[in-house]
Amino acid sequence: MVFAIPTADATSRRLIALTLLERRDPEGLAGLVEFFHLLDSDLQGRLLDLNELLDRPLRMVCAKQVGPGPANVLEVIRQARAHRLGYLVIEQLRHGSETTRREAGQAVLDLARSAILAEEQDPTGHQAPTHDARPIAQLITAVEEGVALYRHHQQDTVLRALATLCPRPMQRALHLLNELRNPALEPVRNMLESATDAPAVRACVAWLRVSTLTESCIVGLRRSVVNDNVVHALPMSHLLRSPRSVETLAGLRDPHTLVPNVERLERLTPTQSRGLPGYIAALPLPAPRQRELLMRTLRHRDAMTRLSTLRCLYDGLTPKAIADHAEAISHFTLDADERIARLAYRVLLRIRWSGLAQISLKLVNSPHASLRALAGRYMSQMGFDRLWEAWPRLGAPQRLAAGRALIKLDPNFHSQLARQLAHADPERKLRAISMIHQLNQGNLFEKALVRLAQHTDHVVASAAVGALGSGESPEALDTLEDSLDHKDARVRANAVEALQQLQSTRHIDRLLHMADHEENRPRANAIAALMDMRTTDALGALSRMLSDHRSPHRNSALWLVEQAGLIEMARHVAELSVSDPDPKIKNRARETVQSPITLMSPPPEVSPAPAPGSSDQSPAEDSPADQSVPAVTHTPSPTQ
């Protein structure tokens, strides 16, 4: 029946093939393999489905070494991805004709590519292997045998198959390539130095430890950087940690030539991006440059990539070396992934980083519960004294976060703050008032603040008056209204702001008087309060202030126009930009009138208030913020 296939018509040939496939006799299947090229695609597929039964039939066909059988054997093994039968392909390299050897070399390469196909197709790198380990190991053994026979067959495709299968274990082949007289050595070097495809680039990393190939691997990696295909080396970056690879890289004079283009980070697959930190960390770059490159991955969408970067910053380093990277590590405490943020914070806690207090102040408001708990425990240990010392150096958000945390964690917080408020040193009083003001604790310290509002030191008095804006009692309101008649302009200015914060309207008559007859700073604040109350006299008072013969008053009025975005005053400001005798006022008015976006936009959000006592400094005529004190933003009490 088998020998009738070449001369039978299509119908008879199909009937014969179906009969042999049904019987599954080795001899019959061997005949179908021998005439595989004559079968239609459906019959070929049916034969390939019997992959597990083809070992003996394929060996029987290979034994003949005549006719189309050997070529068909190679085709069947290739299409069936029968990696376990790689030894039969090698037999064709050993005994076949020149054409068969060329086809066998290509078949070996195709088998090697199919062995890693599943990993290349899966961008996450987590897909389970399509083939079990034993057939792949058998294929590697066959490829190594092909490398040993290179002198005989001279097929470079076998060497490319070897590169395709790396970094899987292939000790025999690497031992052969470590021999200077091996004829396969020079073709392998040429392949590595060209670095034209992914297998060659990966091999440059995997074979860096082979002494005869080290130089070629370095050349290939440099060329891959130039050709922008070094990304194929990144999944192999863990191999750069071997002692031989570390020693080789440490001896490089120009390691920057091996730095990949990190600008392509977003285009990398997760498998590639996760290897990027390890690759960069393996290069003997200066520490600042290395940190700069590693920090490019800080905002990568893949959490494992960020984790890999974090581990490269601290893993295997001494505490002193980790301290050099501590600032970079601190950025990871704000990571969106709770596990990464927690790990980074624990590293900083372990090395007792000097900046731990500042980063802990941010983390007490972290969206991650476990991180808030860790930072809270540290802050409670740090206590009031450290916060007191750090207060002048902290920004407003850090002050608020730290104060809220300590209010919750330290039951003695308010008593310690009260002791500082009662201290004889004015500087201590001012810092305590600043904490009360910015943490919105004025309602708990009203009595003390009321007393301090009458302090002989006008700096302390003005700060206490400003802090009373967070009070709630009638006594606080009465004190603020009395402060409107204080002899110091700074106290009066702060009193206006505090009353505006409390939304009091009982003092409107005094505001109307101040809007025309006061010094520039209380006057500007009074007009701002009147505008906040939407009184009809506010714009008129502002217009009169813009026309005042005193430069500081016109300067403060311009600041108020800028802050409120008053388009009604545009004409008046335009006149000042042309005719004002003071050059500073004229220039400022010109800048204001030339900013229609500012004038026509809605009033901006009020900025946070300056620390109490800041308004006590001497006003500078060319500084608008010093000419008129901005309104204090009311922040809800942390205890509420």
HELIX and SHEET records of a PDB file:
HELIX    1   1 VAL A    2  ALA A    4  5                                   3    
HELIX    2   2 ALA A   10  ARG A   23  1                                  14    
HELIX    3   3 PRO A   26  GLU A   34  1                                   9    
HELIX    4   4 PHE A   36  LEU A   38  5                                   3    
HELIX    5   5 SER A   41  LEU A   48  1                                   8    
HELIX    6   6 ASN A   51  LEU A   53  5                                   3    
HELIX    7   7 ASP A   55  LYS A   64  1                                  10    
HELIX    8   8 GLY A   69  ALA A   80  1                                  12    
HELIX    9   9 HIS A   83  LEU A   85  5                                   3    
HELIX   10  10 GLY A   86  HIS A   95  1                                  10    
HELIX   11  11 GLU A   98  ALA A  115  1                                  18    
HELIX   12  12 LEU A  117  GLN A  121  1                                   5    
HELIX   13  13 ALA A  133  ALA A  148  1                                  16    
HELIX   14  14 TYR A  150  HIS A  153  1                                   4    
HELIX   15  15 ASP A  156  LEU A  165  1                                  10    
HELIX   16  16 GLN A  171  LEU A  177  1                                   7    
HELIX   17  17 LEU A  185  SER A  194  1                                  10    
HELIX   18  18 ALA A  198  ALA A  206  1                                   9    
HELIX   19  19 THR A  214  VAL A  226  1                                  13    
HELIX   20  20 VAL A  230  ARG A  241  5                                  12    
HELIX   21  21 PRO A  243  ALA A  250  1                                   8    
HELIX   22  22 PRO A  255  LEU A  258  5                                   4    
HELIX   23  23 VAL A  262  ARG A  267  5                                   6    
HELIX   24  24 PRO A  270  ALA A  282  1                                  13    
HELIX   25  25 ALA A  287  LEU A  294  1                                   8    
HELIX   26  26 MET A  295  THR A  297  5                                   3    
HELIX   27  27 ALA A  303  TYR A  314  1                                  12    
HELIX   28  28 PRO A  319  ASP A  324  1                                   6    
HELIX   29  29 ALA A  326  HIS A  331  1                                   6    
HELIX   30  30 PHE A  332  LEU A  334  5                                   3    
HELIX   31  31 GLU A  338  ILE A  351  1                                  14    
HELIX   32  32 LEU A  356  LEU A  363  1                                   8    
HELIX   33  33 ALA A  369  ALA A  390  1                                  22    
HELIX   34  34 TRP A  391  ARG A  393  5                                   3    
HELIX   35  35 ALA A  396  LEU A  409  1                                  14    
HELIX   36  36 PHE A  413  LEU A  421  1                                   9    
HELIX   37  37 PRO A  426  GLN A  438  1                                  13    
HELIX   38  38 GLY A  442  LEU A  444  5                                   3    
HELIX   39  39 GLU A  446  LEU A  452  1                                   7    
HELIX   40  40 HIS A  458  ALA A  467  1                                  10    
HELIX   41  41 LEU A  468  SER A  470  5                                   3    
HELIX   42  42 PRO A  474  SER A  483  1                                  10    
HELIX   43  43 ALA A  489  GLN A  501  1                                  13    
HELIX   44  44 ILE A  508  HIS A  517  1                                  10    
HELIX   45  45 ASN A  520  ASP A  532  1                                  13    
HELIX   46  46 ALA A  538  LEU A  546  1                                   9    
HELIX   47  47 SER A  551  ALA A  564  1                                  14    
HELIX   48  48 ILE A  567  MET A  569  5                                   3    
HELIX   49  49 ALA A  570  SER A  579  1                                  10    
HELIX   50  50 PRO A  583  VAL A  593  1                                  11    
HELIX   51  51 PRO A  596  MET A  600  1                                   5    
HELIX   52  52 SER A  614  ASP A  616  5                                   3    
HELIX   53  53 PRO A  624  GLN A  627  1                                   4    
END                                                                             
